[in-house]
Amino acid sequence: MAKSPNFMSYSFSYKHLDYGANINNFTPSMSKEELRNQQEIARLDKADEIVQKMLTFPEAEAILNKIKETK
């Protein structure tokens, strides 16, 4: 007599989220001013990172040399 195959049962469920329904009523968690501040801080951090990686500061050295020459 042949053995019956072992069938595994699966089940799943899903929930449809309709994000488009409230798109016109969307209110961000932070104000525009806070968002602009965060973006400005990110730009300053990026500039600071670039400056920290510099080995020399040619523009600053030129200004200092000019000041030394005038004395």
N, C-alpha and C positions, 0 to 999 in steps of 0.2 A: 504494500500500500504506500502510495506516495505521500510524503509529508507536505502539509500545507505551508505555503510561504508565510514568513513572519512579516506582517504589515505594520508599519509604524504610522501612527496617526499624528498629524500636525494640525495646529490651529494658529490663527493669527487674528489680530484685530488692528484697526487703524482709526485715527481720528482726523478728519479733514479740518484744517484750520484755514479759514477764509480771511487772509490778511488784507485782501483788496477791499473788503467791505469798509474798513475804517481808515483807509489811506488818507482821505481828506480831513479826517479828524485827528490825525496823528500829532501828538505833542511830544517833542523830544524830552529826555530826562534832564537836559541842561539847557539853559537859556542860550541865545545867540552870543551874548557877551561872554558867557563862560566858555562856550565853544571857541570863540576867537582867542580868548586868553590861553586856552589849552594849546591851540595851534601855534600861537606866538611863543609859548614856552618850549614847544617841540622844535621850532625854528632856532631859538636861542641855544637849546641843548645841542642841536646839530652843528651850529656855528662854533660853540665852545669845544666840541669834540674835534673839529677841524683845527682850531687854534692849538689845542693841547698836543696834536700830532706834529705840529710844525717844529722844526729844529732851529730855524732862524726866523727873524721878523724883519725883513728888509725895509719895509715902510717905516717902522718904528726906529730902526737903526739910522735911516736917512734923516729923519727928524732930529734925532739926538746929535748926529754929526753936524747938522746945520746949526743947532743951538751951540755946540762946542766951538764952531768956527766964528760965531759972532762974539764970543767972549774974548 
